Amino acid sequence: MKKATQFLTLAGTFSILIAACSGGDKGQKAGGPAGPQPYPVVQIDEQNTSLETDYPATLEGVQNVDIRPKIDGFIERIYVDEGATVKQGQPLFAINAPQYEQAVRTAEAAIKSAEADVNAAQLQYSKTKPLVEKDIISKFDLQNAELTLTSKKANLAQAKAALVNAKVNLGYTTVTSPVNGVIGTIPYKVGALVSSNSQLPLTTVSNISKVFAYFSLNEKQLLEISRNVKGNNLADKIKQMPAVSLVLADGSIYNEKGKIETVSGQINSQTGASSLRATFSNPNGLLRTGGSASIRVPQYLKNAILVPQKSTTDIQGKKFVYLVTDTGGVKISNIEVMELTKGNFFVVTNGLKTGDKIILEGFSGLKEGDKIKPVSKPADSVFADVKTQKP
């Protein structure tokens, strides 16, 4: 009886061990290593695209003329208001300066006196000449009369010149616009004493039929653009530069395209930047001197290789992508990119070529040599927003 009980106990224990071993095998099969996981993959191809970069700019009219008085006097009248559009020669201010009116009257009187003196000297000369010819008086008297006539004529010419000068000064009492343009601020009011030495001008007239937009590029940006523009010299390259856009202060795009016309021949040693000037037509007067905006410069690239920024990773200041081999293996590759970007895409200058396949996203857990299951994504859908046709 005792032996039978021991046998049943051993049999039960053995059955439990077998069951445990069987359960362990099933658990190992359930938690065993999984196969290659699916990852989105796209094939790299060349694209024609353009890069657009915004640079802060300041606006100036083609002419900004400070209006200053040429004489001393009190402002008697202001004919225009701030912001008014004026034509060349249009009166702007009247200056009360009675001394110049008096100078004109004095000069006119001096002319009449000089004319009388000339007539008297001419009469004396005409009377003396026949007497000399008849040897009644000496030639000395004739020479004296001739010199007196010459002197009186010089006095008359001097008086006429003084009248012209007085009239010019009197004309300065009416200040006119030297150019077509728009009136700026008017700091002086009626009754104010002004002179040519006044600290502030009477106003400023800005010719804004065209507007200059000044902006700067650093040396690296200037070199990058210059290398992509054809031309044997700087003048040729400027002519070939593409039209630029103007982004206004409210973020809207100005409806007129501009053209870069000048590039400074020097780079500022303190800022490391070079100044450029673009010209925009301003038929509606929307742009004003002193305004702020941004210049948007396009740079057209032919057969460029682009990658989404989300498909790259940074390691110690360098950028890498995850390449996929024909066998589904993962290879981590270093790439070099341009400083300028196309939206959410990098422009690759080295490290990728046409036909390479990269993992689009979700690669954070992958290592060199891992196997994946590539899931191809159409390149047209990935790069739809970066293609540009050169105008």
Secondary structure, 3 states (H helix, E strand, C coil): CHHHHHHHHHHHHHHHHHHHHHHHHHHHHHCCCCCCEEEEEEECCEEEEEEEEEEEEEEEEEEEEEECCCCCEEEEEECCCCCCEECCCCEEEEEECHHHHHHHHHHHHHHHHHHHHHHHHHHHHHHHHHHHHCCCCCHHHHHHHHHHHHHHHHHHHHHHHHHHHHHHHHHCCEEECCCCEEECCCCCCCCCEECCCCCCCCEEEEEEEEEEEEEEEEHHHHHHHHHCCCCCCHHHHHHHCCCEEEECCCCCECCCCEEEEEECCCCCCCCCEEEEEEEEECCCCCCCCCCEEEEEEEEEEEEEEEEEHHHEEEECCEEEEEEECCCCEEEEEEEEEEEEEECCEEEEEECCCCCCEEECCCCCCCCCCCEEEEEECCHHHHCCCCCCCCC
